[in-house]
């Protein structure tokens, strides 16, 4: 069938404990115009990178997972593909999963654009604000700079997250030796401490 909605994705991690509350299915969208100085995800900026996936295919894969609490959208910039992300968020919410979304934009601005409505309506926790290198701060869960804000858009989560969760990093190494790190922390410092030859 022609015209199926697609989402351009840099990476999917189907089971992670460091990108929001509980165990989560994480989707890194591909494409970002913000280009924050010091961004740890510069590889997600290009609009012709990553791979296109059908939204229905992603939804089906998420719902096949067992033991996950919800999904997390990261970037890239999820709101640059707000319609596709919104469709995914709506369907997983119907199935009892939670939705966390990161954005470099501000909630007040996002609410002004109709294209963002579906994703906002189906997001439980929105973390907004561009990464600002001069305000580097890892003291709060999942955030990298002190200007970033938490918005509890539903009653699924609340300020208890600040005492329940701390920033952590996961290091995933594929069979061919490709290293993929996720979570929040000083990635360069961590990589320097890892002896990849011993790990592999």
N, C-alpha and C positions, 0 to 999 in steps of 0.2 A: 504493500500500500504506500502510495506517495505521500510526502508531507509529514512523515513521522518526526516528532520532536527529538532533537539530538542535543547532547551536552558534550562539549570539548573538555577532556579530562587529562590532567598531567599524571595522576596516580590514584589508585584505590588501595586502601589498606583495610581489609575486611574484619580485622580483630586487633584493636589497640586499646590500651588502658591510659594513655597519656594525652588524649585530645578531647577531654571533657569528662563528665561524670560517668562512671562505670565503664563497661566494655563497649566500644563503639566501632561502627563502620564509617570510615573516613573517606571523603572524596575531595581531592585537591583539584579544583577547576583550573583550566588553562587559559591564560590571558589576563593581563592587568595593565591598566594605564597609569597607575599611581606611582610606581617606581620609587618606593620609599628608600631613602639612603640607609644602608646597613641591612636591608632585607635579606633574610636567610633563604628566600625562595625565588631568587632571580630567574631560575630556570622555568618558572611558571608564568613569566611575563609575556612571552611571545604568543601572538594569536594564531600562528600557524604551527605551533608545537602540539605535543600531546596526541591524543587520539579521540575521534568522535565515537560516542556510544549512544544507542537509542535509549531514551528515557525509560521506556517499558522494560528494556533489558536490565537496566540498573535496578529498577524497582523490584523486579522478580528476583534478582540476585540478593538484594537486601533481605527480602522476606524469606529467603531460603536459609538465612543464617540462624544459628541457635545460640542463645545466651547473650545476645547483645541488648544493651539498654536503649540504644538509639544511634542516630547518624550525626556526623559533623561535616559541615561544608567549610573548607578552607580554600586558600588560593595561592596564587591568582586572586581574582576578585569575584566571589560568587554572584554578586549583584550585577555583574556585567553579563551574566547568563541567568537572570532572575526568574524568567518564565520557566525554563527547564528545571532549575533547582526547586522552584515553587511546586511544580507538579510532583516531583519526587517527595518533597516534604509533606505535601497533602496526603499522599497515599500511605507513607509509612506512619504518619500520625493516626490514620484510620485504623492501623494495626497495632496501636498501643506503644509505638516507639517514640522516643523524644528526638527533638531536632535542636542542634546547636549550630550557630552560623557565625563565622568571623567576617568582618568587613573593614576595609580601610576608610569607608565613608562614615557619616554620622547619621544616627537614627532620624533626627529631625529632617535631614535632607532626603533621606531615602523615602520617607513617608510622603514626600511631595510628588513622587513619580508613580503613576498607576501601574507601571510594569513591575514594580516591587511589591505590590500589595499581597499577592498570593504567597510569596515566600515569607514576608513579615507575619502574615496571619497564621502561618504554620510553623513558626519558630518559637521554641520555648525560651531559649537563652541566646541573646545576641550580644556579641562582644564587638564593639565598634571603636573606630579611631585608627588613624594611620600609625605605623610604627615610627617612633621618633628616637633616633639613636642617642641623642643627648639626654633623653629621659629613660635610659635603659633601667629596667626594674623587673627582676624575676621573683619578687616576693609574693605575688598573687598568682593563683593557678591559671595557666594557659595564656598569660599575657607577657609581653616582652617590654612594654614601656608604660610608665606611670600615667600617661594621658588616656590610655584605653579604658573604656567603660563597659560595665556589665548592665544589661537590660533584661530583667526577668519579665518576659512578655506574657507568660502564663504562670499558673501556680505550681508548675511541675518542679521548679527549682527555686531556691531562695538563698539568702546570705549564709546559710549553713555551709555552702560549698567552700567558703574561705577558710574554715577550720578543718573541713573534712579532706580537702585535696591540696596537694603541693605540686609544684612543677617537677616533672620528671622527663627523662629522655629515653627513647627506645632506639636501639641500633639493630637494624635488620641487614643481614648479609646473605646475598643470593648464592646459589651453587657456583656461579661463575665469578664470584668475588665482588659483585657490585654492592656498595654500602649505601643504605638508605636510612637516614636518621630522621626521627620525628619527635614531636613534643616541644618543650620550651626549655632552653638553656644555652650555654655557650658551646656551640657545636665544635668550633675550632679547638677549643681547649680539650674537649672530650676526645676528639680524633687523635690529638697528640698523645694522649695517654693510652690509646688502644694499640696493642701490637697485633696488627691484622694478620700477620703470618701465623701467629699462634692460634688466633681465633679461627681462621680458615683451615 
